[in-house]
Amino acid sequence: MKKIITLIFLFFAFISHAQNVVKNVDAENFKKLMTDKKAVLIDLRTNDEIKNKGKIKGAQQLDFLDKEAETKIAKLDRKKTYLIYCAGGGRSGDCAELMQKLGFKSVINLEKGFEDWKRKGFEIEK
């Protein structure tokens, strides 16, 4: 009986952990998580958005509206941690959901996007 209970507990712990791949965080927590040098920072906005408004320093661009975006995302290393953001949180929320379905282990979404980051006065580069 103890073995069955242990197996049930492990099963639910695994399911619970697997569902928590995506974390939606505010700008303050996103900034703290950026200190992880192994994490990959991705800006999901278009070239024009970045050109006109800037980006978070060190971010790589992957335009989520590009027709090849899903293919590019599928080629990323699923074991790494990804810090993702867009303008207001919509695209990055969709991207985080896609990444979870594709089996990524850790995705951190800037819940209210770049606009919230900028509003808080955090560093950007043009």
MIRO-515570 format. One line per 2 residues: their letters; for each residue x, y, z of N, C-alpha, C. Coordinates in nm, 4 decimals, padded with zeros to 6 digits, always signed. Atoms other than C-alpha are relative to their C-alpha. Layout:
a> X/Y/Z/X/Y/Z/X/Y/Z | ...
% end
This chain:
mk> +00.0823/-00.1197/+00.0000/+00.0000/+00.0000/+00.0000/+00.0868/+00.1262/+00.0000 | -00.0882/-00.1164/-00.0054/+00.2825/+00.2408/+00.0838/+00.0626/+00.0284/-00.1360
ki> -00.0600/-00.0181/+00.1326/+00.4355/+00.1810/-00.2590/-00.0985/+00.0674/-00.0950 | +00.1023/-00.0593/+00.0858/+00.1096/+00.2693/-00.4318/-00.0180/+00.1475/+00.0332
it> +00.0153/-00.1398/-00.0415/+00.0701/+00.5874/-00.2301/+00.1211/+00.0809/-00.0449 | -00.1217/-00.0688/+00.0441/+00.4314/+00.6809/-00.3046/-00.0027/+00.0240/-00.1509
li> +00.0080/-00.0150/+00.1450/+00.3795/+00.6187/-00.6763/-00.1020/+00.1062/-00.0405 | +00.1028/-00.1007/+00.0282/+00.0614/+00.8267/-00.6785/+00.0543/+00.1390/+00.0311
fl> -00.0582/-00.1288/-00.0373/+00.2402/+01.1083/-00.4967/+00.1026/+00.0460/-00.1038 | -00.1012/-00.0340/+00.1001/+00.5322/+01.0987/-00.7428/-00.0637/+00.0384/-00.1334
ff> +00.0700/-00.0297/+00.1247/+00.2949/+01.0951/-01.0388/-00.0573/+00.1412/+00.0026 | +00.0586/-00.1332/-00.0094/+00.1102/+01.4055/-00.9193/+00.1061/+00.1083/+00.0148
af> -00.1102/-00.0952/-00.0101/+00.4367/+01.5783/-00.8277/+00.0592/+00.0257/-00.1381 | -00.0530/-00.0142/+00.1358/+00.5634/+01.5129/-01.1809/-00.0947/+00.0817/-00.0865
is> +00.1002/-00.0730/+00.0786/+00.2398/+01.6370/-01.3398/+00.0008/+00.1474/+00.0404 | +00.0002/-00.1360/-00.0505/+00.2439/+01.9474/-01.1212/+00.1238/+00.0743/-00.0482
ha> -00.1249/-00.0626/+00.0446/+00.6074/+02.0201/-01.2073/-00.0033/+00.0253/-00.1506 | +00.0046/-00.0128/+00.1457/+00.5506/+01.9646/-01.5795/-00.0896/+00.1157/-00.0431
qn> +00.0911/-00.1076/+00.0359/+00.2678/+02.2168/-01.5817/+00.0545/+00.1373/+00.0381 | -00.0547/-00.1271/-00.0449/+00.4783/+02.4863/-01.4147/+00.1222/+00.0423/-00.0803
vv> -00.1098/-00.0359/+00.0879/+00.7150/+02.5281/-01.7086/+00.0034/+00.1505/-00.0209 | +00.0100/-00.1427/+00.0275/+00.5940/+02.8843/-01.7694/-00.0275/+00.0757/+00.1297
kn> +00.0242/-00.0902/-00.1126/+00.6208/+03.1567/-01.5066/-00.0269/+00.1374/-00.0576 | +00.0332/-00.1363/+00.0386/+00.4486/+03.4881/-01.5645/+00.0403/+00.0907/+00.1146
vd> -00.0527/-00.0850/-00.1063/+00.6308/+03.7598/-01.3722/-00.0104/+00.1470/-00.0387 | +00.0002/-00.1443/+00.0233/+00.6251/+04.1363/-01.3326/+00.1417/+00.0466/-00.0345
ae> -00.1280/-00.0544/+00.0455/+00.9073/+04.3642/-01.4469/+00.1099/-00.0113/+00.1062 | -00.1006/+00.0079/-00.1062/+01.0839/+04.3674/-01.1089/+00.0586/-00.1400/+00.0111
nf> -00.0479/+00.1380/-00.0097/+01.1048/+03.9883/-01.0888/+00.0717/-00.0443/-00.1278 | -00.0649/+00.0305/+00.1269/+01.1946/+03.9614/-01.4576/+00.1440/+00.0508/+00.0034
kk> -00.1333/-00.0594/-00.0091/+01.4899/+04.1929/-01.3965/+00.0901/-00.0840/+00.0910 | -00.0780/+00.0839/-00.0912/+01.6055/+03.9797/-01.1019/+00.0405/-00.1310/-00.0679
lm> -00.0273/+00.1274/+00.0665/+01.5822/+03.6626/-01.3119/+00.0995/+00.0154/-00.1153 | -00.0965/-00.0252/+00.1071/+01.7945/+03.8238/-01.5840/+00.1446/-00.0158/+00.0472
td> -00.1364/+00.0175/-00.0509/+02.0975/+03.7832/-01.3572/+00.0538/-00.1405/-00.0267 | -00.0419/+00.1357/+00.0365/+02.1060/+03.4141/-01.4563/+00.0707/+00.0061/-00.1353
kk> -00.0809/-00.0143/+00.1220/+02.3893/+03.4206/-01.7118/-00.0277/-00.1101/-00.1021 | +00.0312/+00.1092/+00.0926/+02.2717/+03.0910/-01.8646/-00.1341/+00.0196/-00.0701
av> +00.1317/-00.0248/+00.0585/+01.9233/+03.2239/-01.9396/+00.0140/+00.0789/-00.1296 | +00.0001/-00.0670/+00.1298/+01.8438/+03.3463/-02.2909/-00.1147/+00.1010/-00.0021
li> +00.0974/-00.1088/+00.0032/+01.6654/+03.6821/-02.3227/-00.0454/+00.0216/-00.1441 | +00.0532/-00.0110/+00.1360/+01.4360/+03.7018/-02.6266/-00.1093/+00.1061/-00.0079
dl> +00.0986/-00.1029/+00.0320/+01.2468/+04.0029/-02.7619/-00.0819/-00.0515/-00.1183 | +00.0881/+00.0573/+00.1013/+00.9479/+03.8811/-02.9644/-00.0647/+00.1043/-00.0909
rt> +00.0611/-00.1071/+00.0787/+00.8638/+04.2175/-03.1220/+00.0622/+00.0098/-00.1395 | -00.0465/-00.0191/+00.1379/+00.9091/+04.3263/-03.4836/+00.1206/+00.0940/-00.0042
nd> -00.1130/-00.0919/+00.0202/+01.2096/+04.5137/-03.6221/-00.0418/+00.1444/+00.0221 | +00.0478/-00.1377/-00.0150/+01.0058/+04.8346/-03.6391/-00.0256/+00.0366/+00.1462
ei> +00.0257/-00.0272/-00.1420/+00.8966/+04.8071/-03.2762/+00.1306/+00.0243/+00.0742 | -00.1286/-00.0140/-00.0679/+01.2541/+04.7625/-03.1613/+00.0694/+00.1285/-00.0448
kn> -00.0629/-00.1212/+00.0544/+01.3830/+05.0403/-03.3893/-00.0613/+00.1260/+00.0609 | +00.0704/-00.1188/-00.0494/+01.1201/+05.2861/-03.2639/+00.0006/+00.0155/+00.1512
kg> +00.0152/-00.0090/-00.1456/+01.1108/+05.1997/-02.8948/+00.1180/-00.0538/+00.0792 | -00.1125/+00.0574/-00.0709/+01.4364/+05.0215/-02.8116/-00.0313/-00.1409/+00.0474
ki> +00.0169/+00.1354/-00.0532/+01.4807/+04.6886/-02.6351/+00.0722/-00.0123/+00.1326 | -00.0716/+00.0280/-00.1236/+01.5992/+04.5408/-02.3102/+00.1423/-00.0393/-00.0384
kg> -00.1409/+00.0236/+00.0308/+01.9784/+04.5374/-02.3109/+00.0330/-00.1493/+00.0029 | -00.0439/+00.1389/+00.0092/+02.1189/+04.2034/-02.4253/-00.1004/-00.0949/-00.0633
aq> +00.1036/+00.0874/+00.0569/+01.7979/+04.0723/-02.5801/+00.0312/-00.0358/-00.1453 | -00.0043/+00.0455/+00.1385/+01.8037/+03.8660/-02.8975/-00.1412/+00.0163/-00.0558
ql> +00.1328/-00.0129/+00.0583/+01.5211/+03.9274/-03.1391/-00.0419/-00.1291/-00.0694 | +00.0657/+00.1078/+00.0734/+01.2874/+03.6563/-03.2615/-00.1426/+00.0494/-00.0231
df> +00.1293/-00.0607/+00.0327/+00.9924/+03.8236/-03.4334/-00.1086/-00.1080/-00.0007 | +00.1036/+00.1029/-00.0141/+00.6933/+03.6173/-03.3190/-00.1066/+00.0099/-00.1087
ld> +00.0969/-00.0156/+00.1079/+00.4808/+03.7559/-03.6030/+00.0541/-00.0495/-00.1343 | -00.0617/+00.0515/+00.1225/+00.7242/+03.6253/-03.8656/-00.0536/-00.1398/-00.0287
ke> +00.0563/+00.1306/+00.0368/+00.5950/+03.3243/-04.0599/+00.0917/-00.1164/+00.0377 | -00.0961/+00.1049/-00.0382/+00.9108/+03.1293/-03.9618/+00.0206/-00.0087/+00.1511
ae> -00.0224/-00.0074/-00.1443/+00.8821/+03.2074/-03.5895/-00.0125/-00.1362/+00.0688 | +00.0208/+00.1287/-00.0662/+00.7432/+02.8698/-03.4854/+00.1140/-00.0969/-00.0327
tk> -00.1115/+00.0863/+00.0402/+01.0155/+02.6884/-03.6800/+00.1266/+00.0381/+00.0753 | -00.1182/-00.0477/-00.0728/+01.2851/+02.9042/-03.5201/-00.0077/-00.0379/+00.1473
ia> +00.0185/+00.0349/-00.1411/+01.1427/+02.8450/-03.1728/+00.0218/-00.1493/+00.0206 | -00.0140/+00.1458/-00.0108/+01.1274/+02.4693/-03.2324/+00.1460/-00.0444/-00.0060
kl> -00.1426/+00.0339/+00.0102/+01.5030/+02.4723/-03.3055/+00.0805/+00.0383/+00.1233 | -00.0706/-00.0421/-00.1207/+01.5938/+02.6282/-02.9696/+00.0226/-00.1182/+00.0949
dr> -00.0329/+00.1019/-00.0997/+01.7509/+02.4194/-02.6911/-00.1073/-00.0008/+00.1094 | +00.1118/+00.0090/-00.0945/+01.4577/+02.3038/-02.4773/+00.0435/-00.0084/+00.1458
kk> -00.0501/+00.0135/-00.1376/+01.6771/+02.2561/-02.1690/+00.0361/+00.1335/+00.0633 | -00.0390/-00.1312/-00.0517/+01.7686/+02.6240/-02.1358/-00.1193/+00.0749/+00.0576
ty> +00.1021/-00.0906/-00.0515/+01.5783/+02.8919/-01.9492/-00.0110/+00.1180/-00.0959 | +00.0250/-00.1113/+00.0910/+01.4185/+03.1556/-02.1731/-00.0808/+00.1073/+00.0705
li> +00.0694/-00.1181/-00.0489/+01.3173/+03.5039/-02.0610/-00.0555/+00.0691/-00.1236 | +00.0614/-00.0514/+00.1217/+01.0689/+03.6275/-02.3192/-00.0898/+00.1193/+00.0301
yc> +00.0897/-00.1144/-00.0143/+00.8819/+03.9514/-02.3741/-00.0400/+00.0532/-00.1371 | +00.0478/-00.0701/+00.1196/+00.6846/+04.1479/-02.6313/-00.0419/+00.1397/+00.0455
ag> +00.0408/-00.1366/-00.0353/+00.5164/+04.4899/-02.6234/-00.0864/+00.0043/+00.1263 | +00.0941/-00.0076/-00.1115/+00.2308/+04.4196/-02.3820/-00.0309/-00.1310/+00.0693
gg> +00.0200/+00.1290/-00.0644/+00.2372/+04.0495/-02.2937/-00.0824/-00.1001/-00.0783 | +00.0846/+00.0915/+00.0784/+00.0024/+03.9014/-02.5561/+00.0793/-00.1012/-00.0806
rs> -00.0811/+00.0904/+00.0823/+00.2527/+03.7583/-02.8018/+00.0883/-00.0889/+00.0860 | -00.0882/+00.0816/-00.0844/+00.4876/+03.6459/-02.5273/-00.0805/-00.1061/+00.0750
gd> +00.0862/+00.1012/-00.0612/+00.1965/+03.4691/-02.3558/-00.0282/-00.1139/-00.0964 | +00.0227/+00.1023/+00.1029/+00.1174/+03.2884/-02.6812/+00.1272/-00.0810/-00.0250
ca> -00.1282/+00.0678/+00.0223/+00.4856/+03.2083/-02.7323/+00.0314/-00.0944/+00.1162 | -00.0252/+00.0836/-00.1173/+00.5183/+03.0749/-02.3770/-00.0847/-00.1274/-00.0057
el> +00.0894/+00.1158/+00.0144/+00.2194/+02.8463/-02.4376/+00.0543/-00.0964/-00.1058 | -00.0592/+00.0816/+00.1055/+00.3778/+02.7222/-02.7610/+00.1247/-00.0724/+00.0516
mq> -00.1236/+00.0595/-00.0516/+00.7110/+02.6622/-02.5881/-00.0297/-00.1123/+00.0992 | +00.0402/+00.1051/-00.0940/+00.5381/+02.4643/-02.3147/-00.0452/-00.1242/-00.0764
kl> +00.0472/+00.1132/+00.0811/+00.3655/+02.2455/-02.5759/+00.1150/-00.0710/-00.0698 | -00.1158/+00.0583/+00.0677/+00.6999/+02.1921/-02.7499/+00.0973/-00.0685/+00.0958
gf> -00.0814/+00.0722/-00.0976/+00.8528/+02.0614/-02.4269/+00.1146/+00.0782/+00.0608 | -00.1043/-00.0797/-00.0637/+01.0665/+02.3526/-02.3091/-00.0103/-00.0157/+00.1507
ks> -00.0045/+00.0253/-00.1443/+01.1755/+02.3160/-01.9473/-00.0281/+00.1230/+00.0855 | +00.0152/-00.1196/-00.0825/+01.1738/+02.6778/-01.8270/-00.0181/+00.1239/-00.0874
vi> +00.0320/-00.1209/+00.0758/+01.0071/+02.9849/-01.9779/-00.0522/+00.1051/+00.0982 | +00.0409/-00.1107/-00.0854/+00.9788/+03.3166/-01.7955/-00.0574/+00.1087/-00.0899
nl> +00.0701/-00.0974/+00.0827/+00.7262/+03.5576/-01.9455/-00.0153/+00.1319/+00.0755 | +00.0227/-00.1337/-00.0551/+00.7345/+03.9330/-01.8777/-00.1466/+00.0330/-00.0245
ek> +00.1456/+00.0021/+00.0117/+00.3630/+03.9445/-01.8117/-00.0616/+00.1246/-00.0653 | +00.0587/-00.1227/+00.0568/+00.2913/+04.3095/-01.9008/+00.0906/+00.0610/-00.1061
gf> -00.0813/-00.0378/+00.1134/+00.5643/+04.3364/-02.1618/+00.0963/+00.1157/+00.0166 | -00.1016/-00.1049/+00.0075/+00.8206/+04.5911/-02.2652/-00.0526/+00.1349/+00.0484
ed> +00.0568/-00.1291/-00.0410/+00.5869/+04.8842/-02.2041/+00.0037/+00.0148/+00.1522 | -00.0068/-00.0053/-00.1458/+00.5705/+04.7973/-01.8327/+00.1453/+00.0157/+00.0452
wk> -00.1436/-00.0097/-00.0294/+00.9490/+04.7509/-01.8239/+00.0452/+00.1461/-00.0128 | -00.0386/-00.1385/+00.0290/+00.9952/+05.0971/-01.9761/-00.0642/+00.0960/+00.1005
rk> +00.0731/-00.0835/-00.0965/+00.7317/+05.2535/-01.7476/+00.0671/-00.0013/+00.1372 | -00.0672/+00.0134/-00.1298/+00.9258/+05.1241/-01.4465/+00.1370/+00.0678/-00.0007
gf> -00.1273/-00.0715/+00.0077/+01.2343/+05.3086/-01.5721/+00.1217/-00.0909/-00.0086 | -00.1124/+00.0917/+00.0107/+01.4487/+04.9992/-01.6248/+00.0756/+00.0253/-00.1309
ei> -00.0904/-00.0285/+00.1113/+01.7401/+05.0129/-01.8679/-00.0454/-00.0607/-00.1324 | +00.0260/+00.0460/+00.1361/+01.6785/+04.9904/-02.2398/+00.1138/+00.0496/-00.0886
ek> -00.0972/-00.0486/+00.0974/+01.9013/+05.0268/-02.5435/-00.0717/+00.0234/-00.1322 | +00.0613/-00.0335/+00.1288/+01.8166/+05.1816/-02.8788/+00.0848/-00.0519/-00.1127
% end
